[in-house]
Amino acid sequence: MKAKQLYLLLFFLVCSFSFAQLTPIKNKTDYPFWINLPNNSRENEKQPLLIFLHGKSLSGTDLNRVKRYGVLRAMDKGRDIPGIVVAPQLAKGNWNPDKVLEILEYVKKNYNVDESRIYVCGMSLGGYGTLHFAGKYADKITAAVAICGGGNANDGCNLSTIPLWIQHGDVDYIVPMSESKKVVDAIKKCDQNADVTFTIIKGGNHGNVERLFHEDAIYDWLFKQKRK
């Protein structure tokens, strides 16, 4: 076997191993989605759940696009996520909180989810989707991370009831940092002691903040949160 052929074989084997438990779920909910079960999961053991909402560039009808960046991309690079991972795909437009809830309820019904540890994260359009979902259904989730997105100021009081980490680059010319700041201000206006962290990423633009999904911080922060 030639060296190039051997390399390609090894590449496909590694990719297959990386997503060994990644399964597409279609025609069960309005949004199709990927689901991945943790490697150490045991029968009847309740698992935390992480929902990842992608940005506009991954929208469409090819579910494989969702692997291009974010949580699934980090997993493909070898990151082990200590829970069930769900990554839906939006065909077009904006994320609909009711349709995200439909996926959450489907997964809770069909998999062994620890309902005290349900997390949502997203970037760009997915950051908006995360805060829109958390703003409408704060009682359904434990904590959320929104990166380079924004939200509705009117959701400030609902958002103040759960731990939030909102992050935005200071040189983002696609979605201005003011979009995140107005949500943080609305949360603080409702409850000055709300558990919201606003991180300004120095030198962060709309694309390079994707690196956050490849680092420990957001996962360490999310998975330590537990709803009483």
C-alpha positions in Angstrom: 0.0 0.0 0.0 1.4 3.4 -1.0 2.1 5.9 1.7 -0.6 8.3 0.5 -3.2 5.5 0.5 -2.1 4.4 4.0 -2.4 8.0 5.2 -6.0 8.3 3.8 -7.0 5.0 5.4 -5.6 6.1 8.8 -7.4 9.5 8.4 -10.8 7.9 7.8 -10.3 5.5 10.7 -9.5 8.3 13.0 -12.5 10.3 11.9 -14.7 7.2 12.3 -13.4 6.6 15.8 -13.8 10.3 16.8 -17.5 10.1 15.9 -18.0 6.5 16.8 -21.2 7.2 18.8 -22.3 10.2 16.7 -25.8 9.4 15.3 -28.0 11.5 13.1 -31.7 11.9 14.1 -34.0 12.9 11.3 -37.8 13.2 10.9 -38.4 13.0 14.7 -38.3 16.7 15.4 -38.6 19.9 13.2 -34.8 20.3 13.4 -32.7 17.3 12.5 -29.8 16.8 14.9 -26.7 14.9 15.8 -26.5 13.1 19.1 -23.4 11.7 20.7 -23.3 9.6 23.9 -20.3 9.8 26.2 -17.8 7.0 25.9 -18.1 6.2 29.6 -21.9 6.0 29.7 -23.4 3.0 31.4 -26.9 1.7 31.2 -29.3 3.5 33.5 -26.7 6.1 34.4 -28.1 9.6 34.0 -26.0 11.9 31.9 -25.6 15.7 31.6 -26.9 17.1 28.3 -25.2 19.8 26.2 -27.0 21.4 23.2 -24.9 23.3 20.7 -26.5 25.8 18.3 -24.5 26.7 15.2 -24.1 30.0 13.4 -25.6 31.1 10.1 -22.8 29.7 7.9 -23.7 26.1 8.9 -27.4 26.5 8.1 -28.8 24.3 5.4 -30.0 20.8 4.8 -26.7 18.9 4.9 -26.3 17.8 8.5 -22.6 17.2 8.0 -22.1 21.0 7.9 -22.7 21.1 11.6 -19.3 19.4 12.1 -17.4 22.2 10.6 -16.9 24.2 13.8 -17.9 24.4 17.4 -18.5 21.5 19.8 -18.6 18.7 17.1 -15.4 20.1 15.5 -13.7 20.1 18.9 -14.8 16.4 19.5 -13.4 15.5 16.0 -10.1 17.0 17.2 -10.2 14.7 20.2 -12.1 16.6 22.9 -14.0 14.3 25.3 -17.3 15.8 26.4 -18.5 14.3 29.7 -22.2 14.1 28.7 -24.7 13.7 25.9 -24.1 16.2 23.1 -26.9 17.3 20.8 -26.2 19.5 17.7 -29.3 20.4 15.6 -29.2 22.1 12.2 -31.2 25.1 11.2 -32.3 25.2 7.5 -32.6 29.0 7.3 -33.6 32.0 9.3 -33.3 32.3 13.0 -33.4 29.7 15.8 -36.9 29.0 17.1 -36.9 28.4 20.9 -40.0 26.2 20.6 -38.3 23.9 18.1 -35.1 23.7 20.3 -37.4 22.8 23.2 -38.9 20.0 21.0 -35.5 18.5 20.6 -34.8 18.8 24.4 -38.0 17.0 25.2 -37.4 14.3 22.6 -33.9 13.6 24.1 -35.2 13.6 27.6 -37.9 11.1 26.6 -35.6 8.7 24.7 -32.2 9.0 26.6 -31.2 8.9 30.2 -30.7 12.7 30.9 -29.8 14.2 34.2 -32.4 17.0 34.3 -30.4 18.9 36.9 -27.5 19.4 34.3 -28.9 20.6 31.0 -26.7 23.1 29.2 -26.9 25.2 26.0 -24.2 27.0 24.1 -23.9 28.7 20.8 -21.9 31.1 18.6 -23.0 34.0 16.4 -26.6 33.2 15.2 -26.3 30.3 17.7 -25.4 32.8 20.4 -28.6 34.6 19.7 -30.4 31.3 19.6 -28.9 30.3 23.0 -30.1 33.5 24.7 -33.5 33.4 23.0 -34.0 29.8 24.1 -32.7 30.5 27.6 -34.8 33.7 27.8 -38.0 31.8 27.0 -37.3 28.5 28.8 -34.9 29.4 31.6 -36.8 26.8 33.8 -35.8 24.0 31.4 -32.0 24.5 31.5 -29.2 24.8 34.1 -26.8 27.2 32.5 -25.8 28.6 29.1 -22.8 30.1 27.2 -23.4 32.6 24.3 -20.4 33.6 22.2 -20.4 36.6 19.8 -24.2 36.8 19.7 -26.9 38.8 21.4 -30.5 38.6 22.6 -33.6 40.3 23.7 -33.4 42.9 26.5 -36.9 42.0 27.4 -35.7 38.6 28.5 -33.4 40.1 31.1 -35.4 39.0 34.1 -35.8 35.4 32.9 -32.1 35.2 32.0 -31.2 36.5 35.4 -32.5 33.2 37.0 -29.8 31.0 35.6 -25.9 31.1 35.4 -24.8 32.7 32.1 -21.4 33.2 30.5 -21.6 35.7 27.7 -18.4 36.3 25.6 -17.7 38.7 22.8 -14.6 39.8 20.9 -13.7 43.5 21.0 -13.0 43.7 17.3 -16.1 41.9 16.0 -17.3 43.8 13.0 -20.0 41.3 12.1 -21.9 41.3 15.3 -20.9 44.3 17.4 -20.1 43.7 21.1 -22.9 46.0 22.0 -25.3 43.2 21.1 -24.1 41.1 24.0 -23.6 44.1 26.4 -27.3 45.2 26.0 -28.4 41.7 27.3 -26.0 41.8 30.2 -27.2 45.3 31.1 -30.8 44.1 31.0 -30.0 41.2 33.2 -28.2 43.4 35.7 -31.0 45.9 35.7 -33.4 43.2 36.7 -31.1 41.6 39.3 -27.8 43.3 40.2 -26.7 40.0 41.8 -27.6 37.8 38.8 -25.0 35.1 38.0 -23.9 36.5 34.7 -20.3 36.8 33.5 -19.5 39.0 30.6 -16.0 38.4 29.1 -14.6 40.8 26.5 -12.1 38.9 24.4 -9.2 41.2 23.5 -8.4 40.9 19.8 -11.4 38.6 19.2 -13.1 38.9 15.9 -16.2 37.1 14.7 -14.3 34.1 13.5 -11.3 33.5 15.8 -13.4 33.2 19.0 -14.4 29.7 17.7 -11.2 28.6 19.4 -13.1 28.8 22.7 -14.8 25.5 21.8 -11.4 23.8 21.7 -10.4 25.0 25.2 -11.3 23.7 28.6 -12.9 26.8 30.1 -16.4 26.7 28.8 -16.9 23.0 29.4 -15.4 23.2 32.9 -17.7 26.1 33.7 -20.8 24.5 32.3 -20.5 21.0 33.7 -19.9 22.2 37.2 -23.3 24.0 37.2 -26.1 22.0 38.7 -29.7 23.0 39.2 -31.0 22.4 42.7 
